[in-house]
Amino acid sequence: MRKRTVAAIALGSNLGDREASLRRALVQLDREPGVTLLRRSSWHETRPVGGPEGQGPYLNGVCLVETTHSARELLALLHDIEEKAGRVRSVPNGPRTLDLDLLWFGDERSDDPELRLPHPRMEERTFVLAPLAELLPGHLLPGCGRTVAQRLAELAP
């Protein structure tokens, strides 16, 4: 019997029917053997951060899943779901039909360039912290040592 781990995943889209893309990704995750969708945030519309000029706004959210997959297996599943949604990785931070980022995987830490855990930039991104604050406002962030709600308040304009 494989250990069950809770993971946090950020979802984003700024091409096509953004909400439909995000909802499909949640359904695909929840239908995957060994993955159970626990909770999800509401959707947050945000301006693009970085990347080429002229991109449309993003729709972002966060979900929590429980899984028997390893972190690498879950990441591969996220990439597969992105690819099926038409994600093309041609321009860094460019527009995308679907973006799925593994924010953390239990207490696992990794400095591997292909699997950085916890996600190295999540504590700087209000588009991640705002939906995450709906789910786990008191969760302690490992980098800054503050809760999600505290860090979000620090970054708020």
Secondary structure as UniProt FT lines:
FT   STRAND          5..13
FT   HELIX           18..31
FT   TURN            33..34
FT   STRAND          35..40
FT   STRAND          44..46
FT   TURN            53..54
FT   STRAND          58..67
FT   HELIX           71..84
FT   TURN            85..86
FT   TURN            92..93
FT   STRAND          99..105
FT   TURN            106..107
FT   STRAND          110..112
FT   TURN            113..114
FT   STRAND          115..117
FT   TURN            120..121
FT   HELIX           122..124
FT   HELIX           126..135
FT   TURN            137..138
FT   TURN            142..144
FT   HELIX           148..155
//
